[in-house]
């Protein structure tokens, strides 16, 4: 999913999922990035496998469609999640499809679980040697194959094992001797509402398109978008790094000639409307065309 589809996806319900993911991503911390595989550790997970590895890319042979592969160990099993921009599965939809690693069929009985643009499954960890030797994960549907690149999987897997084996950092404890009247700790700032987070994501996406694409715009319009971003940034501070990371992973897609008018309309809403009004407007379904007038009664 790239920047401009993010804007259109607001009405389909995908953006709230992105917001939820970004808001909860604070529960994971980066461990290591090895040859484009990003390894993260789930904070507070005391199991033997608290880490996961992710490789995200755009497929130039598929109109730069966004793809991602997520892998984690879970005891004697392995969890594999595939993400593809073009999918649209029902939540918890069960999909039975053969799995290939390069040209080798993986003969394990498994059911994939769909949810929007993702499919996930649990495999025996006996498939790990095949994954280490493979360059492509393939799901063989009846009408076509879904290919996912996994370059340098072995390097990412080694980092994943290091992450799983790394000791948990101890939580700093308060000193034994405390002042008689310690100053009260300030209450943590509440997270902004999902509406305001959504408005920030839309504004950030518009800002990136204006900066990176050849889009007709005036200095006043660009300044208006920058001003909207500046107004929202203070309250987005706890989430800003993750939100920007998610947008960065998805890349920037410049609207084509047939989409520029739609982009201009969204840009004007970012500038002119409050965050709540912006999200409410973008969530409205497109207006239905007026009904054609009734034909005259031929019997008269």
C-alpha positions as CSV (number, residue, x, y, z in Angstrom):
1,X,0.0,0.0,0.0
2,X,1.6,3.3,-1.1
3,X,0.8,6.8,-0.1
4,X,-2.1,7.7,-2.5
5,X,-3.9,4.4,-2.0
6,X,-3.7,5.1,1.8
7,X,-5.9,8.2,1.3
8,X,-8.5,6.2,-0.7
9,X,-8.3,3.3,1.8
10,X,-9.7,5.5,4.6
11,X,-13.3,4.8,3.5
12,X,-12.6,1.0,3.2
13,X,-11.5,0.6,6.8
14,X,-7.9,-0.3,6.2
15,X,-6.5,2.9,7.6
16,X,-7.9,2.3,11.1
17,X,-6.0,-1.0,11.1
18,X,-2.9,0.9,10.2
19,X,-3.5,3.3,13.0
20,X,-4.1,0.5,15.5
21,X,-0.9,-1.2,14.4
22,X,1.0,2.0,14.7
23,X,-0.4,2.7,18.2
24,X,0.4,-0.8,19.4
25,X,3.8,-0.9,17.8
26,X,5.3,0.8,20.8
27,X,5.1,-2.6,22.4
28,X,8.0,-3.8,20.1
29,X,11.5,-2.4,20.1
30,X,14.0,-2.6,17.2
31,X,16.8,-5.2,17.7
32,X,18.7,-5.3,14.5
33,X,18.4,-4.7,10.8
34,X,20.3,-7.2,8.7
35,X,20.3,-7.1,4.9
36,X,16.8,-5.4,4.7
37,X,15.3,-7.8,7.3
38,X,14.1,-5.8,10.4
39,X,14.2,-7.8,13.6
40,X,12.1,-6.6,16.5
41,X,11.5,-7.8,20.1
42,X,8.1,-7.7,21.8
43,X,8.4,-5.8,25.0
44,X,7.2,-7.8,28.0
45,X,7.2,-11.2,26.1
46,X,8.9,-13.7,28.4
47,X,8.5,-16.7,26.1
48,X,11.5,-18.3,24.4
49,X,10.6,-16.6,21.1
50,X,9.7,-12.9,21.7
51,X,11.1,-11.7,18.4
52,X,10.0,-11.5,14.7
53,X,11.6,-10.5,11.4
54,X,10.1,-8.5,8.6
55,X,11.1,-7.9,5.0
56,X,9.0,-5.3,3.1
57,X,9.5,-4.2,-0.5
58,X,7.7,-2.9,-3.6
59,X,7.4,-5.3,-6.6
60,X,8.5,-3.4,-9.7
61,X,7.0,-6.2,-11.8
62,X,3.6,-5.7,-10.3
63,X,3.1,-1.9,-10.6
64,X,5.2,-1.4,-7.4
65,X,2.7,-3.2,-5.3
66,X,3.6,-3.4,-1.6
67,X,4.6,-6.8,-0.3
68,X,5.9,-8.0,3.1
69,X,7.0,-11.2,4.7
70,X,6.9,-11.6,8.5
71,X,8.5,-14.7,10.2
72,X,8.8,-15.8,13.8
73,X,9.5,-18.9,15.7
74,X,7.0,-20.2,18.3
75,X,8.3,-23.2,20.2
76,X,8.5,-26.1,17.7
77,X,6.5,-24.2,15.1
78,X,7.1,-21.3,12.8
79,X,4.7,-18.5,12.0
80,X,4.7,-17.1,8.5
81,X,2.7,-14.0,7.5
82,X,2.4,-12.7,3.9
83,X,1.2,-9.2,3.1
84,X,0.1,-8.2,-0.4
85,X,-1.4,-4.9,-1.5
86,X,-3.8,-6.5,-4.0
87,X,-5.5,-8.9,-1.6
88,X,-8.8,-8.3,0.1
89,X,-9.7,-11.3,2.3
90,X,-12.5,-11.4,4.8
91,X,-11.4,-11.4,8.4
92,X,-10.5,-14.9,9.6
93,X,-11.2,-16.3,6.1
94,X,-9.7,-19.8,5.7
95,X,-7.7,-20.3,2.5
96,X,-6.2,-23.6,1.5
97,X,-3.4,-23.1,-1.0
98,X,-0.2,-25.1,-1.7
99,X,3.1,-23.6,-0.5
100,X,6.3,-23.7,-2.5
101,X,9.8,-22.5,-1.7
102,X,11.3,-21.7,-5.0
103,X,10.2,-24.8,-7.1
104,X,10.0,-27.2,-4.1
105,X,6.5,-28.0,-2.8
106,X,6.3,-28.0,1.0
107,X,4.2,-31.0,1.8
108,X,2.6,-30.0,5.1
109,X,-1.1,-29.7,5.8
110,X,-1.8,-26.1,6.7
111,X,-4.6,-23.6,6.4
112,X,-3.9,-20.0,5.7
113,X,-6.0,-17.4,7.6
114,X,-6.9,-14.3,5.7
115,X,-7.5,-10.8,7.0
116,X,-7.7,-7.9,4.5
117,X,-4.3,-7.8,2.8
118,X,-2.6,-10.6,4.9
119,X,-2.5,-14.3,5.0
120,X,-0.9,-16.1,8.0
121,X,-0.2,-19.7,8.9
122,X,1.7,-21.9,11.4
123,X,4.2,-24.4,10.1
124,X,6.4,-27.0,11.7
125,X,9.9,-25.6,12.3
126,X,11.2,-28.5,10.0
127,X,10.5,-26.1,7.1
128,X,13.3,-23.7,8.4
129,X,16.1,-25.4,6.4
130,X,14.1,-25.1,3.2
131,X,13.5,-21.4,4.0
132,X,17.2,-20.8,4.6
133,X,17.9,-22.2,1.1
134,X,15.1,-20.4,-0.7
135,X,14.8,-17.1,-2.4
136,X,11.1,-17.0,-3.0
137,X,7.9,-18.0,-1.1
138,X,5.1,-19.0,-3.6
139,X,1.4,-19.6,-2.9
140,X,-0.1,-21.5,-5.9
141,X,-3.7,-20.4,-6.3
142,X,-5.9,-21.9,-9.0
143,X,-5.7,-18.9,-11.3
144,X,-2.2,-17.6,-10.5
145,X,0.8,-17.7,-8.3
146,X,1.6,-15.2,-5.5
147,X,5.3,-14.8,-5.2
148,X,7.1,-13.2,-2.3
149,X,10.9,-12.5,-2.3
150,X,12.9,-13.6,0.8
151,X,16.5,-12.5,-0.1
152,X,19.1,-13.1,2.5
153,X,16.6,-15.0,4.7
154,X,19.5,-16.9,6.4
155,X,21.1,-13.6,7.6
156,X,17.7,-12.4,8.9
157,X,17.1,-15.7,10.6
158,X,20.5,-15.6,12.4
159,X,19.6,-12.1,13.7
160,X,16.2,-13.5,14.8
161,X,17.9,-16.2,16.8
162,X,20.2,-13.7,18.4
163,X,17.2,-11.6,19.4
164,X,15.4,-14.6,20.9
165,X,18.5,-15.5,22.9
166,X,19.3,-12.0,24.1
167,X,18.6,-11.5,27.8
168,X,15.8,-9.1,28.7
169,X,17.1,-5.7,29.7
170,X,16.3,-5.2,33.4
171,X,13.9,-2.5,34.3
172,X,15.5,0.2,36.3
173,X,14.3,0.3,39.9
174,X,13.9,3.3,42.1
175,X,16.6,4.0,44.6
176,X,16.0,2.8,48.1
177,X,16.4,6.2,49.8
178,X,13.7,8.6,48.6
179,X,13.2,12.2,49.5
180,X,10.6,12.9,52.2
181,X,8.4,14.7,49.7
182,X,9.3,13.5,46.2
183,X,8.0,15.6,43.4
184,X,4.8,14.2,41.8
185,X,5.5,12.5,38.5
186,X,3.6,14.1,35.6
187,X,0.9,12.0,34.2
188,X,1.7,10.6,30.8
189,X,0.1,12.5,28.0
190,X,-3.0,10.7,26.6
191,X,-2.7,9.4,23.1
192,X,-4.6,11.3,20.5
193,X,-7.9,10.0,19.2
194,X,-8.0,7.7,16.2
195,X,-9.6,10.4,14.2
196,X,-6.7,12.8,14.8
197,X,-4.2,10.0,14.1
198,X,-5.9,9.3,10.8
199,X,-5.9,13.0,10.0
200,X,-2.2,13.1,10.7
201,X,-1.5,10.0,8.5
202,X,-3.4,11.6,5.6
203,X,-1.7,14.9,6.1
204,X,1.7,13.2,6.3
205,X,1.0,11.3,3.1
206,X,-0.1,14.4,1.3
207,X,3.0,16.2,2.4
208,X,5.3,13.4,1.1
209,X,3.6,13.4,-2.3
210,X,4.0,17.2,-2.6
211,X,7.7,16.9,-1.7
212,X,8.6,13.9,-3.8
213,X,6.2,14.0,-6.8
214,X,5.7,16.5,-9.7
215,X,2.3,17.7,-8.5
216,X,0.9,21.1,-9.5
217,X,0.6,23.1,-6.3
218,X,1.2,26.7,-5.1
219,X,3.5,27.9,-2.4
220,X,0.4,28.8,-0.4
221,X,-1.0,25.2,-0.6
222,X,2.3,23.6,0.4
223,X,2.6,26.1,3.3
224,X,-1.0,25.2,4.3
225,X,-0.2,21.5,4.5
226,X,3.1,22.1,6.4
227,X,1.1,24.3,8.9
228,X,-1.5,21.5,9.4
229,X,1.4,19.0,10.1
230,X,3.1,21.5,12.5
231,X,-0.2,21.9,14.4
232,X,-0.6,18.1,14.8
233,X,3.0,17.1,15.5
234,X,3.1,18.0,19.3
235,X,0.3,15.6,20.2
236,X,1.6,12.9,17.8
237,X,5.1,12.8,19.5
238,X,4.5,9.4,21.2
239,X,3.6,7.8,17.8
240,X,5.3,10.0,15.3
241,X,8.4,7.7,14.7
242,X,6.2,4.6,14.2
243,X,3.7,6.4,11.9
244,X,6.5,7.8,9.8
245,X,8.1,4.4,9.7
246,X,4.9,2.8,8.4
247,X,4.5,5.4,5.7
248,X,8.2,5.0,4.8
249,X,7.8,1.2,4.4
250,X,4.8,1.7,2.1
251,X,6.8,4.1,-0.1
252,X,5.5,7.1,-2.1
253,X,3.3,6.5,-5.1
254,X,2.9,9.6,-7.2
255,X,-0.7,10.0,-8.5
256,X,-1.1,9.6,-12.2
257,X,-2.9,12.1,-14.4
258,X,-6.2,10.4,-13.8
259,X,-5.8,10.7,-10.0
260,X,-4.4,14.2,-9.7
261,X,-7.8,15.9,-9.4
262,X,-8.7,13.5,-6.6
263,X,-5.4,14.2,-4.8
264,X,-5.9,18.0,-5.2
265,X,-9.3,17.6,-3.5
266,X,-7.8,15.7,-0.6
267,X,-5.0,18.3,-0.3
268,X,-7.5,21.1,-0.1
269,X,-9.5,19.3,2.7
270,X,-6.2,18.8,4.6
271,X,-5.6,22.6,4.5
272,X,-9.2,23.8,5.1
273,X,-10.8,21.3,7.5
274,X,-10.2,20.4,11.1
275,X,-8.7,16.9,11.7
276,X,-12.1,15.6,12.7
277,X,-13.9,17.2,9.7
278,X,-11.2,15.9,7.4
279,X,-11.7,12.2,8.5
280,X,-15.5,12.5,8.6
281,X,-15.4,13.8,5.0
282,X,-13.1,11.2,3.7
283,X,-15.1,8.4,5.4
284,X,-18.3,9.4,3.6
285,X,-19.1,7.1,0.6
286,X,-19.1,8.8,-2.8
287,X,-22.5,10.3,-3.6
288,X,-24.7,8.2,-5.8
289,X,-25.6,9.7,-9.2
290,X,-29.0,11.2,-9.4
291,X,-31.7,8.8,-10.6
292,X,-32.9,9.1,-14.2
293,X,-36.3,10.7,-14.6
294,X,-39.1,8.2,-15.0
295,X,-40.1,7.4,-18.6
296,X,-43.6,8.7,-19.6
297,X,-46.4,6.2,-19.3
298,X,-47.0,4.9,-22.8
299,X,-50.5,4.0,-21.8
300,X,-51.6,7.7,-21.5
